[in-house]
Amino acid sequence: MDDKNQIIEILKALVPIVSSIIGLLPIVIKQNSFRKKRFLIFKDIRKEYLKDKVNGYYYFQSFLNIRLPKKEIDHILKSPDAFAIMKIIRVCQGNYEFDKNTFKSKLSKKKYALPMIRYFISAFVILYPILYIGDFLKIFGKLYIPLFLMLLGVFGPILWTSIVRIREISNVLFLERITMKQNKKE
């Protein structure tokens, strides 16, 4: 009987997770069509740039909603990886330098460690009560759900900001890799 109760409790905990994943499916499908539209708009901007650089610069900057130097825009729009660079450059938030057709990270090695440490600690604190739900139910009983919600409320934002910061760092490193690859080809 104890095993059945544990299975029932695990299933009860999984129901909101599964239902929210199913609820997100239409959003994911909508984002894919949005990406296709964005790519087609980018292709039009690139054509405009090849015809008329002044209008091309204007359209490109208004498309990105950030201001970039002309040398950087020239490099991006002439690059074979232009769309990938364009998608990533907005989220890098100026954490890079552009010099001699290369993107270089402004971030020090120390700035990589802290988000990773915060990510692993907060993920562990949130996932541990989920993975060992039976033990937690025995110890805390009716207090399990309020305790879990409290842990989620404290460590959830830490986890989220760590994920965002890790993505920013990985995007800057991706920009570096793209230009290194391009410079090696030339």
C-alpha positions, -999 to +999 in steps of 0.1 A: +000+000+000+029+024+008+043+020-028+009+028-043+006+060-022+040+071-033+031+065-070-001+084-065+017+113-049+043+114-077+015+114-103-002+142-085+030+162-086+035+155-123+000+165-134+007+203-133+041+199-150+027+178-178-003+201-183+019+232-184+041+216-210+011+207-231-001+243-227+032+256-240+031+237-273+010+263-292+035+290-281+064+269-294+046+264-328+038+301-330+075+310-323+087+288-352+064+307-376+077+340-361+113+329-367+105+322-404+089+356-408+119+372-391+143+354-414+124+366-445+125+402-432+162+399-426+167+387-462+148+418-474+170+440-453+201+423-467+189+429-502+182+466-494+217+469-479+233+455-511+213+480-532+216+511-510+238+510-479+223+541-463+188+526-462+202+492-454+219+506-423+187+523-412+166+492-417+191+469-400+193+491-369+156+496-367+151+458-371+176+451-342+164+480-321+200+488-312+226+511-327+258+496-341+288+511-358+288+510-396+319+487-397+301+462-375+270+463-396+291+459-428+308+428-413+275+413-402+257+417-434+286+405-455+291+375-433+279+340-444+266+336-408+248+370-409+214+357-396+230+338-367+251+368-357+221+391-360+200+368-337+226+367-311+240+402-311+209+416-294+212+393-264+249+399-259+240+433-245+274+449-254+295+423-236+318+421-266+342+443-285+343+444-323+378+450-337+394+440-370+364+419-381+363+399-349+340+398-319+359+394-286+343+388-252+347+416-226+338+390-199+365+377-176+368+341-166+355+349-131+322+360-145+316+325-159+319+307-126+294+325-104+263+319-127+272+282-130+276+278-092+243+296-086+226+274-113+237+241-098+229+250-062+194+263-070+186+235-094+197+210-068+175+226-041+145+227-063+149+192-078+158+173-047+124+175-031+108+165-064+131+135-070+128+122-034+092+131-028+085+100-007+112+108+018+101+144+020+064+133+025+075+111+054+095+138+071+073+169+065+039+154+058+013+181+051+040+208+051+056+193+020+037+215-005+042+248+014+078+240+020+083+232-017+066+264-028+088+284-004+119+268-019+106+274-054+099+310-045+134+316-031+155+295-055+134+298-087+144+334-094+180+326-087+178+296-111+161+318-138+187+346-136+215+321-137+201+306-168+197+340-184+233+349-175+247+316-188+229+322-221+244+357-224+279+343-218+274+314-243+261+339-269+292+361-265+314+330-268+294+319-299+301+353-315+338+348-309+338+313-324+319+325-356+345+352-363+374+329-355+360+304-379+356+331-406+390+345-401+406+310-404+388+306-438+401+339-451 
